[in-house]
């Protein structure tokens, strides 16, 4: 999207959110992640000499939902394997929440939240294929234990919806949100 950015991981404890509805869950998590980063910013961070710079914070969170169960990131390779065994040969939903915070001088904040959902169809997978994929390490930090933008793309037979929602940053929705807060992409 042409934005200059830096990655600032949030220290928000995701386990503190107990929401069961996946859409509400990802919105709440994305908001708290963005808010956590905001709380680490001082008023000095948005001032440089005599200039004032707005700071844009984008929070995001993604979950996979299968049979009503929310699948986040696997705890370890064994858990990744269990997730992939459940997902293989089936369809599931991916939800990604977004939060946009614009912080201005005086620490005033404008915020927007939203979510997107996309249906994903995973190929039937053999035990050997799952084991080889888990051994790559790619699934260990991905919701649902796969990365559609990486080697995990070979596990997917199709999607209904937005590819970038499955990646974890729905760009069309983000672009609209940025427009709403007066920061159009172009």
Buried (B, 14 or more C-beta within 10 A) or exposed (E): EEEEEEEBEBEBEBEEBEEEEBBBBBBBBBBBBBBBBBEEBEEEEBEEEEEEEBBBBBBBBBBBBBEEEBBBBBEEBEBBBBBBEBBBEEBBBBBBBBBBBBBEEEEEBBBBBBBBBBEBEBBEBEEEBBEEBBEEEBBBEBBBBBBBBBBBEEBBEEBEBBBBBBBBBBBEBBBBBBEEBEBEEE
